[in-house]
């Protein structure tokens, strides 16, 4: 099947909200996959000359729609829906489209994924691209498949940076990633020194992608565990001294009360995936459960929080 790549570049007073609404909208109009970009969201990435360039200049949602008899009607309906959002959610938008080769959307999006340098010591590199590594960074080589988590979103970068900082203070013996997706946080934690890394997810496709990526990055089988379950359901072990959750603010609030049952006293909890306007609900949940706050970091309208278990 041929696919049409739809690119929506937009301006909005609340770009994160607009990005989410547009993503839902294009999926509702038949998109099989969505890729989002925020200005500067990946920090700096290397171009062919070895210099550094910003990865993204605009707020953008890219979607892949089947190029079939229904496409033109879907495109017109999508453009009409976006026009109805202008003046309220959107200040301005432009929609363009281009035909892709005969390939599935899960491979077409790869053109948007490039090496991303994270923190002081990590780089996330897609498996199909090279990286010169002049700074001798630890390389996470990733092929996320259909699972979320490539490092291009600020929530992933914030989470990895906070894990890196926490590991610099005290190496965790047991690390857990709630909603592991591609396994990127597990791999990063292991490279940063964690002895055992575990992950849970409610999606079997995500767990399959995570296992593939863990094996590809030479994380020993005896050093990791993967479990199917929603939030903490399915976790078969406890006493984790570091837990990360790059999920939503609402999901973090649901997760926090149960952490006392699986975390070691004094352990670090890293929460991400939190829109800036929703950070207070997460901070309140942490305070109610008597966590002590270590750090709050914001980037591009997204927030990461590091807090310590009592």
VENHU-V943787 format. One record per backbone hydrogen bond with DSSP energy under -1.0 kcal/mol. CO is the residue of the C=O (numbers start at 1). NH is the residue of the N-H. If there is no record, write none. Layout:
CO;NH, CO;NH
//
This chain:
2;67, 3;100, 4;65, 5;98, 6;63, 7;96, 8;61, 9;94, 11;91, 11;92, 14;18, 15;19, 16;20, 17;21, 18;22, 19;23, 20;24, 21;25, 22;26, 23;27, 24;28, 25;29, 26;31, 27;30, 33;64, 35;62, 37;60, 38;41, 40;43, 45;53, 47;50, 51;47, 53;45, 56;40, 59;10, 60;37, 61;8, 62;35, 63;6, 64;32, 65;4, 66;68, 68;71, 70;74, 71;75, 72;76, 73;77, 74;78, 75;79, 76;80, 77;81, 78;82, 79;83, 80;84, 85;88, 85;90, 90;87, 92;11, 94;9, 96;7, 98;5, 101;103, 104;107, 104;108, 105;109, 107;110, 108;111, 109;112, 110;113, 116;124, 118;122, 121;138, 122;118, 123;140, 124;116, 125;142, 126;129, 133;136, 138;123, 140;125, 142;127, 144;147, 148;182, 153;157, 154;158, 155;159, 156;160, 157;161, 158;162, 159;163, 160;164, 161;165, 162;166, 163;167, 164;168, 166;170, 172;195, 173;196, 174;241, 174;242, 175;198, 176;244, 177;200, 180;183, 183;187, 184;188, 185;189, 186;190, 187;191, 188;192, 189;194, 190;193, 196;175, 197;225, 198;177, 199;227, 200;179, 200;180, 201;229, 203;207, 204;208, 205;209, 206;210, 207;211, 208;212, 209;213, 210;214, 211;215, 212;216, 213;217, 214;219, 215;218, 220;223, 221;224, 223;197, 225;199, 227;201, 230;233, 232;235, 240;264, 241;268, 242;176, 243;270, 244;178, 245;247, 245;272, 248;252, 249;253, 250;254, 251;255, 252;256, 255;258, 256;259, 258;261, 259;262, 259;263, 262;240, 264;267, 267;309, 268;243, 269;307, 270;245, 271;305, 272;247, 274;303, 275;278, 276;279, 279;283, 280;284, 281;285, 282;286, 283;287, 284;288, 285;289, 286;291, 287;290, 292;308, 295;306, 297;304, 299;302, 301;276, 302;299, 303;274, 304;297, 305;271, 306;294, 306;295, 307;269, 308;292, 309;266
//
